Amino acid sequence: MSTLYEDLMEGLNEILEAQKTGKKMKSTTLSIPEVHHYTNKEIRAIRNRTGMTQTIFAGFMGVSKKTVEAWERGKNHPTGPACRLLALIESDGIKQM
């Protein structure tokens, strides 16, 4: 059988044993923040803080320069994954390059 199956079964058996014996189990709760939707001014400010040109920023984000231009003009808006990456840049503070 696969390792995944064995790992899952082991975990389920541990849970069943803990329920029978009243043993406390360690648990972790994760919360995922809502995706922030960035305005054109916020995007330009993030890019400017990094010191990147639109071309370099586009390469970093994995999009075309035209996409970055459209975002900064407010013509288009980044979607989920791009917004998550912008949030990481903003919170992690990728400094001026």
N, C-alpha and C positions, 0 to 999 in steps of 0.2 A: 504494500500500500504506500501511498505517497506520504512524504513527510508532513505536508500540510494537513492531511487527514489525521495522521497520528497526533500532531500537535493540537488540533481541534478536539479530538477525542480525549486527550489527556486533560485539556482545560475543562471540558465538560464534566469529566469524572471528578476533577478537583472541586468543581462547583457543587456537584451532587454530594460529595463527601462532606463539604463544609456545611451544607444545609442539614445533613443528618446529624452532624456533631455540634453544630452551633458555632463552629470556628469562624472567626472574622476573616474576610478576604480583602486583599488590597484592591482598590479600584482607582481608576483615573478618569476624570471627566474633562473632556475637551470642549471648548466653545469656539465656534468659528464666527468671527465677526462678519457682519453684512458687507457686501462689496460696496465700496465707495465709488461713486460715479464722479469723475473729475471734469471740471470746467476747462475751457480752453486756456484761461488765465492760470489756473493751477498747474496745468501740464507745462506751459511755458516756464512758469516759476521753478518747477521741479527740474526741468532741463537746464535752465540757467544756473541753478544752484550746483549742478554737477559740472558745469563748465563745458558741456558737450555741444557740438554743433548739431543741427538737425540731422545731418547725415550720420554722424557717429551715434547719436541717440537712437536713431532708427535701427541701426545695426545692433545696438545693445538690446533694444526692445524686440527685435526680430520682425520688424515691419519695414515697409519702404519709406523713403524720405517723403514721398507724396502723402503717405498716411499721417506722418507727424505734422506736415504742413496743414493738412485738413483738420487734424485735432486742434492745432493751435489757432486756426481761423474759426473754429467752432462749427465747421461744415459737417464733420463726422465726429463721433465720440468713441473712445476705446471701450471694448467689451470686457467681460469677466476676467480672463487671464491677464490681459494687458493692465486692467485696473488693479489686480492683485500685485503685479510687478511694480506698478507705480507706487502703490502703498508701501511695498518693501523698500523701494528707493527712498521714499519720503521718510519712513520711520527709521530705517537703518542708517539713513543719512549718508548715502554714497556721496562722498565729498568731491570737491572739484578735482578733476583729473588733470 
